[in-house]
Amino acid sequence: MQSLLGQIRQCRVCEAYLPLGPRPVVQASSQSRILIIGQAPGSKVHKTGIPWNDPSGDELRRWLNIDRNIFYNPEMIAIVPMGFCYPGRGRSGDLPPRPECAPLWHAPLMALMPNLELILLIGQYAQNYYLKDKPKTLTETVRNRQDYLPKYFPLPHPSPRNRYWRIQNPWFEAEVIPELRQCVRACRINS
């Protein structure tokens, strides 16, 4: 695992497309029980090298009902984004994750994580990649999460930009968050 993580952190495959240069951000262990697959690091995460080290991460930890110590313990939680480096800024937010990362690195990483019990697919990029027969919209996918359990748990992105979506879909907070917390507890990451 350490050798593969070293290779990922040295990756320069899409360097020419990265406005701030490559800085792959990943966290994993052969003991990881939960895998979080999000989009790509934002600019703040790029600067610190710490995944989900921003308001989106604060909200995600609230959803999971876990603290930073557990969240950043790779023996409990692996964090493997669709794109490992900050992709740059677009008109309405960050650009999509670079398409090279997931096909190159995800399967080798997962092969070294035999203890995974739950994979959180955060946002459409992760859901489109892993859920081949998913509904057309993120809302439908999250609403139909039971179709993907026990392996995958699809979620919207916890970004403050998505607050409006959460207001429009109050069932998410009322139904999905308690179910998510129950799935996380079942993975025994506090032990």
N, CA and C atoms as an extended XYZ file, in Angstrom:
573
Properties=species:S:1:pos:R:3:atomname:S:1:resname:S:1:resid:I:1 pbc="F F F"
N         0.830       -1.200        0.000 N   MET     1
C         0.000        0.000        0.000 CA  MET     1
C         0.870        1.259        0.000 C   MET     1
N         1.897        1.280        0.846 N   GLN     2
C         2.738        2.484        0.918 CA  GLN     2
C         3.437        2.762       -0.406 C   GLN     2
N         3.843        1.715       -1.097 N   SER     3
C         4.481        1.882       -2.404 CA  SER     3
C         3.507        2.503       -3.406 C   SER     3
N         2.276        1.997       -3.428 N   LEU     4
C         1.273        2.535       -4.346 CA  LEU     4
C         0.928        3.977       -3.999 C   LEU     4
N         0.757        4.288       -2.724 N   LEU     5
C         0.477        5.667       -2.325 CA  LEU     5
C         1.615        6.589       -2.737 C   LEU     5
N         2.846        6.103       -2.612 N   GLY     6
C         4.000        6.886       -3.061 CA  GLY     6
C         3.952        7.159       -4.556 C   GLY     6
N         3.579        6.153       -5.330 N   GLN     7
C         3.454        6.334       -6.786 CA  GLN     7
C         2.377        7.366       -7.112 C   GLN     7
N         1.248        7.279       -6.423 N   ILE     8
C         0.160        8.234       -6.667 CA  ILE     8
C         0.622        9.649       -6.338 C   ILE     8
N         1.287        9.803       -5.225 N   ARG     9
C         1.717       11.149       -4.802 CA  ARG     9
C         2.782       11.730       -5.729 C   ARG     9
N         3.448       10.873       -6.502 N   GLN    10
C         4.440       11.338       -7.472 CA  GLN    10
C         3.867       11.464       -8.881 C   GLN    10
N         2.588       11.142       -9.061 N   CYS    11
C         1.962       11.123      -10.386 CA  CYS    11
C         2.006       12.508      -11.040 C   CYS    11
N         2.338       12.521      -12.322 N   ARG    12
C         2.396       13.756      -13.101 CA  ARG    12
C         1.656       13.602      -14.433 C   ARG    12
N         0.776       12.613      -14.534 N   VAL    13
C         0.107       12.282      -15.789 CA  VAL    13
C        -0.614       13.482      -16.396 C   VAL    13
N        -1.313       14.260      -15.601 N   CYS    14
C        -2.090       15.376      -16.162 CA  CYS    14
C        -1.516       16.738      -15.761 C   CYS    14
N        -0.254       16.785      -15.459 N   GLU    15
C         0.405       18.002      -14.995 CA  GLU    15
C         0.141       19.209      -15.899 C   GLU    15
N         0.140       19.005      -17.198 N   ALA    16
C        -0.037       20.116      -18.147 CA  ALA    16
C        -1.401       20.791      -18.020 C   ALA    16
N        -2.369       20.111      -17.406 N   TYR    17
C        -3.728       20.648      -17.304 CA  TYR    17
C        -4.038       21.256      -15.938 C   TYR    17
N        -3.099       21.210      -15.025 N   LEU    18
C        -3.353       21.640      -13.645 CA  LEU    18
C        -2.793       23.044      -13.408 C   LEU    18
N        -3.642       24.033      -13.171 N   PRO    19
C        -3.176       25.413      -13.034 CA  PRO    19
C        -2.244       25.638      -11.845 C   PRO    19
N        -2.402       24.851      -10.778 N   LEU    20
C        -1.529       24.999       -9.606 CA  LEU    20
C        -0.482       23.882       -9.535 C   LEU    20
N        -0.408       23.081      -10.564 N   GLY    21
C         0.539       21.973      -10.583 CA  GLY    21
C        -0.022       20.763       -9.854 C   GLY    21
N         0.665       19.629       -9.988 N   PRO    22
C         0.185       18.413       -9.332 CA  PRO    22
C         0.466       18.410       -7.833 C   PRO    22
N        -0.504       17.963       -7.092 N   ARG    23
C        -0.359       17.685       -5.672 CA  ARG    23
C        -1.438       16.663       -5.311 C   ARG    23
N        -1.209       15.405       -5.687 N   PRO    24
C        -2.218       14.377       -5.425 CA  PRO    24
C        -2.520       14.247       -3.930 C   PRO    24
N        -3.807       14.245       -3.617 N   VAL    25
C        -4.271       14.136       -2.238 CA  VAL    25
C        -5.038       12.827       -2.112 C   VAL    25
N        -4.556       11.946       -1.228 N   VAL    26
C        -5.162       10.628       -1.041 CA  VAL    26
C        -4.852       10.153        0.371 C   VAL    26
N        -5.739        9.346        0.918 N   GLN    27
C        -5.538        8.749        2.239 CA  GLN    27
C        -6.086        7.333        2.167 C   GLN    27
N        -5.267        6.336        2.508 N   ALA    28
C        -5.739        4.947        2.461 CA  ALA    28
C        -4.822        4.051        3.280 C   ALA    28
N        -5.375        2.921        3.677 N   SER    29
C        -4.646        1.892        4.408 CA  SER    29
C        -5.255        0.547        4.025 C   SER    29
N        -4.490       -0.494        4.153 N   SER    30
C        -5.039       -1.832        3.895 CA  SER    30
C        -6.083       -2.194        4.952 C   SER    30
N        -6.152       -1.432        6.045 N   GLN    31
C        -7.129       -1.679        7.107 CA  GLN    31
C        -8.391       -0.825        6.976 C   GLN    31
N        -8.430        0.118        6.041 N   SER    32
C        -9.576        1.032        5.895 CA  SER    32
C       -10.888        0.264        5.822 C   SER    32
N       -11.890        0.777        6.537 N   ARG    33
C       -13.210        0.144        6.553 CA  ARG    33
C       -14.239        0.901        5.714 C   ARG    33
N       -14.063        2.217        5.639 N   ILE    34
C       -14.964        3.057        4.839 CA  ILE    34
C       -14.116        3.779        3.809 C   ILE    34
N       -14.613        3.821        2.576 N   LEU    35
C       -13.947        4.550        1.503 CA  LEU    35
C       -14.833        5.710        1.086 C   LEU    35
N       -14.270        6.907        1.065 N   ILE    36
C       -14.978        8.099        0.603 CA  ILE    36
C       -14.420        8.453       -0.770 C   ILE    36
N       -15.301        8.439       -1.768 N   ILE    37
C       -14.908        8.830       -3.114 CA  ILE    37
C       -15.664       10.111       -3.445 C   ILE    37
N       -14.941       11.203       -3.494 N   GLY    38
C       -15.529       12.495       -3.833 CA  GLY    38
C       -15.101       12.935       -5.212 C   GLY    38
N       -15.085       14.226       -5.441 N   GLN    39
C       -14.755       14.773       -6.757 CA  GLN    39
C       -13.253       14.958       -6.905 C   GLN    39
N       -12.744       16.075       -6.436 N   ALA    40
C       -11.330       16.412       -6.523 CA  ALA    40
C       -11.056       17.456       -5.437 C   ALA    40
N        -9.816       17.579       -5.023 N   PRO    41
C        -9.506       18.582       -4.005 CA  PRO    41
C        -9.834       19.995       -4.489 C   PRO    41
N       -10.295       20.833       -3.567 N   GLY    42
C       -10.468       22.246       -3.861 CA  GLY    42
C        -9.144       22.965       -3.650 C   GLY    42
N        -9.130       24.258       -3.858 N   SER    43
C        -7.879       25.019       -3.742 CA  SER    43
C        -7.323       25.011       -2.318 C   SER    43
N        -8.210       25.056       -1.300 N   LYS    44
C        -7.732       25.029        0.085 CA  LYS    44
C        -7.092       23.681        0.410 C   LYS    44
N        -7.721       22.603       -0.051 N   VAL    45
C        -7.150       21.268        0.163 CA  VAL    45
C        -5.832       21.148       -0.590 C   VAL    45
N        -5.754       21.718       -1.790 N   HIS    46
C        -4.501       21.696       -2.550 CA  HIS    46
C        -3.377       22.363       -1.749 C   HIS    46
N        -3.699       23.488       -1.116 N   LYS    47
C        -2.672       24.215       -0.346 CA  LYS    47
C        -2.197       23.418        0.864 C   LYS    47
N        -3.126       22.769        1.568 N   THR    48
C        -2.764       22.071        2.804 CA  THR    48
C        -2.360       20.622        2.589 C   THR    48
N        -2.857       20.006        1.503 N   GLY    49
C        -2.605       18.588        1.274 CA  GLY    49
C        -3.444       17.683        2.159 C   GLY    49
N        -4.410       18.257        2.875 N   ILE    50
C        -5.269       17.488        3.786 CA  ILE    50
C        -6.649       17.357        3.140 C   ILE    50
N        -7.105       16.131        2.851 N   PRO    51
C        -8.392       15.968        2.171 CA  PRO    51
C        -9.566       16.468        3.017 C   PRO    51
N       -10.531       17.055        2.355 N   TRP    52
C       -11.767       17.529        2.989 CA  TRP    52
C       -11.473       18.508        4.137 C   TRP    52
N       -10.408       19.274        4.004 N   ASN    53
C       -10.007       20.247        5.014 CA  ASN    53
C       -10.608       21.611        4.668 C   ASN    53
N       -11.932       21.650        4.640 N   ASP    54
C       -12.649       22.855        4.230 CA  ASP    54
C       -14.083       22.768        4.757 C   ASP    54
N       -14.916       23.770        4.492 N   PRO    55
C       -16.303       23.698        4.978 CA  PRO    55
C       -17.063       22.458        4.485 C   PRO    55
N       -16.777       21.993        3.277 N   SER    56
C       -17.423       20.767        2.795 CA  SER    56
C       -17.061       19.584        3.683 C   SER    56
N       -15.815       19.514        4.100 N   GLY    57
C       -15.383       18.445        5.003 CA  GLY    57
C       -16.039       18.534        6.361 C   GLY    57
N       -16.205       19.755        6.854 N   ASP    58
C       -16.895       19.935        8.139 CA  ASP    58
C       -18.316       19.390        8.052 C   ASP    58
N       -18.998       19.708        6.949 N   GLU    59
C       -20.368       19.238        6.776 CA  GLU    59
C       -20.403       17.718        6.604 C   GLU    59
N       -19.468       17.170        5.844 N   LEU    60
C       -19.425       15.717        5.664 CA  LEU    60
C       -19.210       15.010        7.004 C   LEU    60
N       -18.314       15.514        7.823 N   ARG    61
C       -18.088       14.904        9.146 CA  ARG    61
C       -19.337       15.002       10.020 C   ARG    61
N       -20.090       16.102        9.874 N   ARG    62
C       -21.358       16.218       10.606 CA  ARG    62
C       -22.329       15.149       10.123 C   ARG    62
N       -22.431       14.982        8.811 N   TRP    63
C       -23.315       13.951        8.274 CA  TRP    63
C       -22.947       12.578        8.819 C   TRP    63
N       -21.649       12.296        8.878 N   LEU    64
C       -21.180       10.978        9.318 CA  LEU    64
C       -21.211       10.829       10.833 C   LEU    64
N       -21.285       11.957       11.532 N   ASN    65
C       -21.239       11.993       12.992 CA  ASN    65
C       -19.926       11.407       13.520 C   ASN    65
N       -18.832       11.840       12.894 N   ILE    66
C       -17.500       11.422       13.350 CA  ILE    66
C       -16.606       12.654       13.467 C   ILE    66
N       -15.613       12.550       14.329 N   ASP    67
C       -14.715       13.685       14.517 CA  ASP    67
C       -13.505       13.584       13.582 C   ASP    67
N       -12.683       14.618       13.607 N   ARG    68
C       -11.512       14.689       12.723 CA  ARG    68
C       -10.521       13.560       13.002 C   ARG    68
N       -10.385       13.146       14.269 N   ASN    69
C        -9.434       12.082       14.590 CA  ASN    69
C        -9.784       10.784       13.877 C   ASN    69
N       -11.057       10.439       13.867 N   ILE    70
C       -11.481        9.222       13.165 CA  ILE    70
C       -11.421        9.448       11.657 C   ILE    70
N       -11.903       10.593       11.212 N   PHE    71
C       -11.953       10.895        9.781 CA  PHE    71
C       -10.568       10.817        9.143 C   PHE    71
N        -9.568       11.294        9.844 N   TYR    72
C        -8.212       11.316        9.287 CA  TYR    72
C        -7.362       10.120        9.725 C   TYR    72
N        -8.000        9.093       10.231 N   ASN    73
C        -7.303        7.847       10.548 CA  ASN    73
C        -7.470        6.911        9.354 C   ASN    73
N        -6.427        6.718        8.538 N   PRO    74
C        -6.583        5.895        7.338 CA  PRO    74
C        -6.935        4.439        7.625 C   PRO    74
N        -6.672        3.969        8.833 N   GLU    75
C        -7.077        2.601        9.155 CA  GLU    75
C        -8.593        2.492        9.309 C   GLU    75
N        -9.250        3.606        9.462 N   MET    76
C       -10.710        3.638        9.544 CA  MET    76
C       -11.318        4.134        8.218 C   MET    76
N       -10.802        5.253        7.724 N   ILE    77
C       -11.389        5.932        6.571 CA  ILE    77
C       -10.343        6.123        5.474 C   ILE    77
N       -10.652        5.653        4.281 N   ALA    78
C        -9.831        5.940        3.096 CA  ALA    78
C       -10.521        7.067        2.332 C   ALA    78
N        -9.719        7.941        1.754 N   ILE    79
C       -10.248        9.055        0.979 CA  ILE    79
C        -9.549        9.033       -0.377 C   ILE    79
N       -10.320        8.695       -1.397 N   VAL    80
C        -9.782        8.510       -2.738 CA  VAL    80
C       -10.685        9.277       -3.711 C   VAL    80
N       -10.313       10.480       -4.095 N   PRO    81
C       -11.177       11.257       -4.980 CA  PRO    81
C       -11.155       10.733       -6.420 C   PRO    81
N       -12.105       11.182       -7.203 N   MET    82
C       -12.122       10.837       -8.625 CA  MET    82
C       -10.920       11.455       -9.333 C   MET    82
N       -10.560       12.650       -8.940 N   GLY    83
C        -9.357       13.314       -9.433 CA  GLY    83
C        -8.516       13.677       -8.222 C   GLY    83
N        -7.256       13.323       -8.216 N   PHE    84
C        -6.420       13.486       -7.025 CA  PHE    84
C        -5.864       14.898       -6.847 C   PHE    84
N        -5.895       15.707       -7.908 N   CYS    85
C        -5.325       17.053       -7.848 CA  CYS    85
C        -6.391       18.108       -8.113 C   CYS    85
N        -6.141       19.314       -7.615 N   TYR    86
C        -7.042       20.436       -7.866 CA  TYR    86
C        -7.087       20.706       -9.369 C   TYR    86
N        -8.288       20.646       -9.978 N   PRO    87
C        -8.389       20.773      -11.433 CA  PRO    87
C        -8.445       22.209      -11.950 C   PRO    87
N        -8.609       23.181      -11.061 N   GLY    88
C        -8.716       24.569      -11.488 CA  GLY    88
C       -10.146       25.058      -11.375 C   GLY    88
N       -10.306       26.323      -11.668 N   ARG    89
C       -11.598       27.003      -11.499 CA  ARG    89
C       -12.286       27.152      -12.848 C   ARG    89
N       -13.616       26.942      -12.833 N   GLY    90
C       -14.438       27.162      -14.017 CA  GLY    90
C       -15.377       28.328      -13.784 C   GLY    90
N       -16.359       28.487      -14.627 N   ARG    91
C       -17.300       29.606      -14.528 CA  ARG    91
C       -18.149       29.562      -13.267 C   ARG    91
N       -18.585       28.359      -12.873 N   SER    92
C       -19.509       28.266      -11.735 CA  SER    92
C       -18.938       27.442      -10.586 C   SER    92
N       -17.641       27.392      -10.471 N   GLY    93
C       -16.995       26.610       -9.412 CA  GLY    93
C       -15.786       25.892       -9.960 C   GLY    93
N       -15.323       24.907       -9.214 N   ASP    94
C       -14.161       24.157       -9.662 CA  ASP    94
C       -14.493       23.343      -10.904 C   ASP    94
N       -13.478       23.123      -11.726 N   LEU    95
C       -13.641       22.278      -12.906 CA  LEU    95
C       -13.879       20.828      -12.490 C   LEU    95
N       -14.380       20.011      -13.405 N   PRO    96
C       -14.557       18.585      -13.089 CA  PRO    96
C       -13.213       17.931      -12.780 C   PRO    96
N       -13.250       16.808      -12.057 N   PRO    97
C       -12.003       16.081      -11.801 CA  PRO    97
C       -11.369       15.643      -13.115 C   PRO    97
N       -10.069       15.591      -13.142 N   ARG    98
C        -9.369       15.095      -14.326 CA  ARG    98
C        -9.772       13.638      -14.561 C   ARG    98
N       -10.003       13.253      -15.814 N   PRO    99
C       -10.496       11.900      -16.097 CA  PRO    99
C        -9.434       10.813      -16.015 C   PRO    99
N        -8.175       11.165      -15.893 N   GLU   100
C        -7.111       10.164      -15.897 CA  GLU   100
C        -7.005        9.380      -14.584 C   GLU   100
N        -7.333       10.016      -13.465 N   CYS   101
C        -7.040        9.448      -12.142 CA  CYS   101
C        -7.784        8.154      -11.825 C   CYS   101
N        -9.095        8.180      -11.907 N   ALA   102
C        -9.877        7.014      -11.481 CA  ALA   102
C        -9.501        5.747      -12.258 C   ALA   102
N        -9.440        5.778      -13.592 N   PRO   103
C        -9.073        4.549      -14.303 CA  PRO   103
C        -7.647        4.075      -13.997 C   PRO   103
N        -6.776        5.008      -13.690 N   LEU   104
C        -5.379        4.666      -13.431 CA  LEU   104
C        -5.144        4.125      -12.026 C   LEU   104
N        -5.823        4.687      -11.015 N   TRP   105
C        -5.456        4.396       -9.632 CA  TRP   105
C        -6.522        3.713       -8.779 C   TRP   105
N        -7.791        3.838       -9.091 N   HIS   106
C        -8.824        3.314       -8.188 CA  HIS   106
C        -8.759        1.796       -8.004 C   HIS   106
N        -8.718        1.036       -9.086 N   ALA   107
C        -8.724       -0.433       -8.957 CA  ALA   107
C        -7.505       -0.939       -8.187 C   ALA   107
N        -6.289       -0.454       -8.466 N   PRO   108
C        -5.147       -0.927       -7.668 CA  PRO   108
C        -5.275       -0.583       -6.182 C   PRO   108
N        -5.813        0.591       -5.872 N   LEU   109
C        -6.012        0.959       -4.466 CA  LEU   109
C        -7.033        0.046       -3.801 C   LEU   109
N        -8.169       -0.141       -4.447 N   MET   110
C        -9.219       -0.979       -3.845 CA  MET   110
C        -8.768       -2.425       -3.672 C   MET   110
N        -7.921       -2.891       -4.563 N   ALA   111
C        -7.409       -4.258       -4.438 CA  ALA   111
C        -6.588       -4.433       -3.165 C   ALA   111
N        -6.058       -3.336       -2.644 N   LEU   112
C        -5.243       -3.383       -1.427 CA  LEU   112
C        -6.033       -3.017       -0.173 C   LEU   112
N        -7.361       -2.883       -0.310 N   MET   113
C        -8.219       -2.549        0.834 CA  MET   113
C        -9.278       -3.642        1.026 C   MET   113
N        -8.881       -4.806        1.522 N   PRO   114
C        -9.821       -5.929        1.645 CA  PRO   114
C       -10.853       -5.771        2.753 C   PRO   114
N       -10.654       -4.816        3.659 N   ASN   115
C       -11.565       -4.660        4.796 CA  ASN   115
C       -12.670       -3.633        4.570 C   ASN   115
N       -12.790       -3.104        3.353 N   LEU   116
C       -13.818       -2.102        3.085 CA  LEU   116
C       -15.201       -2.684        3.317 C   LEU   116
N       -16.008       -1.949        4.062 N   GLU   117
C       -17.385       -2.354        4.333 CA  GLU   117
C       -18.397       -1.424        3.684 C   GLU   117
N       -17.972       -0.189        3.387 N   LEU   118
C       -18.897        0.809        2.858 CA  LEU   118
C       -18.127        1.782        1.989 C   LEU   118
N       -18.702        2.114        0.824 N   ILE   119
C       -18.100        3.091       -0.082 CA  ILE   119
C       -19.095        4.227       -0.269 C   ILE   119
N       -18.701        5.424        0.148 N   LEU   120
C       -19.536        6.614       -0.015 CA  LEU   120
C       -19.203        7.257       -1.357 C   LEU   120
N       -20.199        7.374       -2.213 N   LEU   121
C       -20.031        7.997       -3.525 CA  LEU   121
C       -20.618        9.395       -3.458 C   LEU   121
N       -19.728       10.381       -3.385 N   ILE   122
C       -20.160       11.757       -3.161 CA  ILE   122
C       -20.160       12.523       -4.481 C   ILE   122
N       -21.352       12.865       -4.934 N   GLY   123
C       -21.508       13.642       -6.154 CA  GLY   123
C       -21.648       12.786       -7.398 C   GLY   123
N       -22.025       13.453       -8.482 N   GLN   124
C       -22.333       12.752       -9.724 CA  GLN   124
C       -21.132       12.096      -10.375 C   GLN   124
N       -19.947       12.665      -10.251 N   TYR   125
C       -18.791       12.061      -10.927 CA  TYR   125
C       -18.520       10.663      -10.376 C   TYR   125
N       -18.517       10.527       -9.068 N   ALA   126
C       -18.288        9.207       -8.453 CA  ALA   126
C       -19.455        8.272       -8.755 C   ALA   126
N       -20.670        8.790       -8.686 N   GLN   127
C       -21.844        7.955       -8.933 CA  GLN   127
C       -21.899        7.490      -10.385 C   GLN   127
N       -21.585        8.364      -11.326 N   ASN   128
C       -21.580        7.969      -12.734 CA  ASN   128
C       -20.520        6.914      -13.023 C   ASN   128
N       -19.413        6.986      -12.339 N   TYR   129
C       -18.312        6.047      -12.571 CA  TYR   129
C       -18.620        4.667      -11.984 C   TYR   129
N       -19.209        4.636      -10.803 N   TYR   130
C       -19.394        3.363      -10.100 CA  TYR   130
C       -20.790        2.756      -10.215 C   TYR   130
N       -21.801        3.556      -10.461 N   LEU   131
C       -23.167        3.039      -10.522 CA  LEU   131
C       -23.631        3.037      -11.975 C   LEU   131
N       -23.425        1.944      -12.630 N   LYS   132
C       -23.700        1.876      -14.066 CA  LYS   132
C       -25.192        1.995      -14.388 C   LYS   132
N       -26.074        1.457      -13.547 N   ASP   133
C       -27.513        1.490      -13.819 CA  ASP   133
C       -28.235        2.492      -12.929 C   ASP   133
N       -27.607        3.614      -12.675 N   LYS   134
C       -28.196        4.585      -11.762 CA  LYS   134
C       -29.275        5.415      -12.453 C   LYS   134
N       -30.180        6.009      -11.667 N   PRO   135
C       -31.161        6.933      -12.246 CA  PRO   135
C       -30.463        8.127      -12.888 C   PRO   135
N       -31.217        8.938      -13.593 N   LYS   136
C       -30.629       10.024      -14.371 CA  LYS   136
C       -30.084       11.172      -13.534 C   LYS   136
N       -30.687       11.442      -12.390 N   THR   137
C       -30.262       12.609      -11.623 CA  THR   137
C       -29.658       12.196      -10.282 C   THR   137
N       -28.858       13.086       -9.738 N   LEU   138
C       -28.291       12.862       -8.417 CA  LEU   138
C       -29.403       12.702       -7.386 C   LEU   138
N       -30.442       13.516       -7.485 N   THR   139
C       -31.551       13.439       -6.533 CA  THR   139
C       -32.186       12.050       -6.550 C   THR   139
N       -32.441       11.521       -7.740 N   GLU   140
C       -33.026       10.180       -7.854 CA  GLU   140
C       -32.079        9.116       -7.312 C   GLU   140
N       -30.798        9.289       -7.574 N   THR   141
C       -29.823        8.309       -7.104 CA  THR   141
C       -29.783        8.276       -5.583 C   THR   141
N       -29.724        9.447       -4.961 N   VAL   142
C       -29.689        9.508       -3.501 CA  VAL   142
C       -31.009        8.990       -2.920 C   VAL   142
N       -32.111        9.346       -3.535 N   ARG   143
C       -33.413        8.869       -3.060 CA  ARG   143
C       -33.503        7.334       -3.144 C   ARG   143
N       -32.889        6.745       -4.153 N   ASN   144
C       -32.916        5.297       -4.362 CA  ASN   144
C       -31.665        4.604       -3.812 C   ASN   144
N       -31.065        5.169       -2.802 N   ARG   145
C       -29.814        4.650       -2.240 CA  ARG   145
C       -29.888        3.183       -1.843 C   ARG   145
N       -31.068        2.709       -1.434 N   GLN   146
C       -31.217        1.305       -1.020 CA  GLN   146
C       -30.843        0.341       -2.143 C   GLN   146
N       -30.977        0.797       -3.380 N   ASP   147
C       -30.644       -0.057       -4.524 CA  ASP   147
C       -29.157       -0.366       -4.593 C   ASP   147
N       -28.325        0.434       -3.913 N   TYR   148
C       -26.871        0.295       -4.025 CA  TYR   148
C       -26.215       -0.223       -2.748 C   TYR   148
N       -26.985       -0.224       -1.675 N   LEU   149
C       -26.470       -0.750       -0.422 CA  LEU   149
C       -26.472       -2.273       -0.478 C   LEU   149
N       -25.599       -2.953        0.231 N   PRO   150
C       -24.763       -2.448        1.317 CA  PRO   150
C       -23.396       -1.921        0.879 C   PRO   150
N       -23.034       -2.078       -0.407 N   LYS   151
C       -21.688       -1.679       -0.829 CA  LYS   151
C       -21.539       -0.168       -0.978 C   LYS   151
N       -22.433        0.446       -1.740 N   TYR   152
C       -22.323        1.869       -2.050 CA  TYR   152
C       -23.425        2.674       -1.364 C   TYR   152
N       -23.053        3.876       -0.933 N   PHE   153
C       -24.030        4.810       -0.365 CA  PHE   153
C       -23.846        6.133       -1.116 C   PHE   153
N       -24.739        6.447       -2.071 N   PRO   154
C       -24.601        7.695       -2.831 CA  PRO   154
C       -25.079        8.903       -2.022 C   PRO   154
N       -24.322        9.991       -2.143 N   LEU   155
C       -24.623       11.229       -1.420 CA  LEU   155
C       -24.414       12.429       -2.335 C   LEU   155
N       -25.091       13.540       -2.049 N   PRO   156
C       -24.761       14.780       -2.748 CA  PRO   156
C       -23.435       15.313       -2.195 C   PRO   156
N       -22.890       16.288       -2.868 N   HIS   157
C       -21.678       16.910       -2.340 CA  HIS   157
C       -22.069       17.796       -1.159 C   HIS   157
N       -21.301       17.774       -0.070 N   PRO   158
C       -21.650       18.583        1.108 CA  PRO   158
C       -21.232       20.049        1.013 C   PRO   158
N       -20.919       20.508       -0.158 N   SER   159
C       -20.477       21.885       -0.351 CA  SER   159
C       -21.545       22.890        0.091 C   SER   159
N       -21.115       24.018        0.650 N   PRO   160
C       -22.072       25.088        0.958 CA  PRO   160
C       -22.857       25.527       -0.284 C   PRO   160
N       -22.298       25.349       -1.472 N   ARG   161
C       -23.006       25.686       -2.714 CA  ARG   161
C       -24.257       24.834       -2.909 C   ARG   161
N       -24.304       23.666       -2.263 N   ASN   162
C       -25.440       22.759       -2.411 CA  ASN   162
C       -26.498       22.937       -1.321 C   ASN   162
N       -26.390       23.988       -0.544 N   ARG   163
C       -27.379       24.244        0.501 CA  ARG   163
C       -28.798       24.337       -0.075 C   ARG   163
N       -28.907       24.964       -1.224 N   TYR   164
C       -30.214       25.111       -1.852 CA  TYR   164
C       -30.816       23.738       -2.161 C   TYR   164
N       -30.001       22.804       -2.661 N   TRP   165
C       -30.497       21.448       -2.942 CA  TRP   165
C       -31.037       20.816       -1.667 C   TRP   165
N       -30.312       20.986       -0.567 N   ARG   166
C       -30.747       20.384        0.701 CA  ARG   166
C       -32.035       21.029        1.216 C   ARG   166
N       -32.202       22.320        0.992 N   ILE   167
C       -33.437       22.998        1.379 CA  ILE   167
C       -34.599       22.468        0.534 C   ILE   167
N       -34.349       22.253       -0.743 N   GLN   168
C       -35.394       21.748       -1.643 CA  GLN   168
C       -35.727       20.270       -1.400 C   GLN   168
N       -34.829       19.564       -0.709 N   ASN   169
C       -35.004       18.130       -0.472 CA  ASN   169
C       -34.872       17.824        1.016 C   ASN   169
N       -35.851       18.261        1.843 N   PRO   170
C       -35.738       18.076        3.294 CA  PRO   170
C       -35.693       16.609        3.716 C   PRO   170
N       -36.141       15.684        2.878 N   TRP   171
C       -36.056       14.259        3.174 CA  TRP   171
C       -34.607       13.813        3.346 C   TRP   171
N       -33.674       14.546        2.727 N   PHE   172
C       -32.263       14.157        2.842 CA  PHE   172
C       -31.816       14.198        4.301 C   PHE   172
N       -32.035       15.321        4.949 N   GLU   173
C       -31.633       15.465        6.355 CA  GLU   173
C       -32.463       14.545        7.254 C   GLU   173
N       -33.748       14.423        6.977 N   ALA   174
C       -34.644       13.638        7.832 CA  ALA   174
C       -34.461       12.132        7.681 C   ALA   174
N       -34.197       11.662        6.472 N   GLU   175
C       -34.131       10.223        6.220 CA  GLU   175
C       -32.727        9.705        5.936 C   GLU   175
N       -32.005       10.397        5.075 N   VAL   176
C       -30.721        9.877        4.600 CA  VAL   176
C       -29.639        9.984        5.666 C   VAL   176
N       -29.534       11.130        6.320 N   ILE   177
C       -28.473       11.309        7.319 CA  ILE   177
C       -28.582       10.271        8.445 C   ILE   177
N       -29.748       10.030        9.034 N   PRO   178
C       -29.816        8.977       10.066 CA  PRO   178
C       -29.423        7.592        9.531 C   PRO   178
N       -29.826        7.287        8.308 N   GLU   179
C       -29.468        5.998        7.716 CA  GLU   179
C       -27.959        5.913        7.463 C   GLU   179
N       -27.381        7.006        6.995 N   LEU   180
C       -25.941        7.056        6.777 CA  LEU   180
C       -25.192        6.818        8.084 C   LEU   180
N       -25.617        7.506        9.136 N   ARG   181
C       -24.958        7.341       10.439 CA  ARG   181
C       -25.066        5.906       10.940 C   ARG   181
N       -26.184        5.274       10.689 N   GLN   182
C       -26.353        3.878       11.092 CA  GLN   182
C       -25.386        2.980       10.318 C   GLN   182
N       -25.229        3.221        9.021 N   CYS   183
C       -24.283        2.436        8.219 CA  CYS   183
C       -22.848        2.648        8.690 C   CYS   183
N       -22.510        3.889        9.036 N   VAL   184
C       -21.165        4.196        9.531 CA  VAL   184
C       -20.921        3.489       10.864 C   VAL   184
N       -21.901        3.539       11.763 N   ARG   185
C       -21.758        2.844       13.060 CA  ARG   185
C       -21.558        1.342       12.862 C   ARG   185
N       -22.250        0.773       11.884 N   ALA   186
C       -22.139       -0.661       11.625 CA  ALA   186
C       -20.736       -1.059       11.172 C   ALA   186
N       -19.973       -0.103       10.677 N   CYS   187
C       -18.592       -0.385       10.246 CA  CYS   187
C       -17.606       -0.391       11.402 C   CYS   187
N       -18.085       -0.092       12.608 N   ARG   188
C       -17.274       -0.161       13.825 CA  ARG   188
C       -15.980        0.642       13.721 C   ARG   188
N       -16.083        1.861       13.203 N   ILE   189
C       -14.873        2.677       13.069 CA  ILE   189
C       -14.472        3.342       14.378 C   ILE   189
N       -15.308        3.277       15.387 N   ASN   190
C       -14.942        3.852       16.688 CA  ASN   190
C       -14.173        2.880       17.558 C   ASN   190
N       -14.105        1.621       17.136 N   SER   191
C       -13.456        0.613       17.993 CA  SER   191
C       -11.977        0.490       17.710 C   SER   191
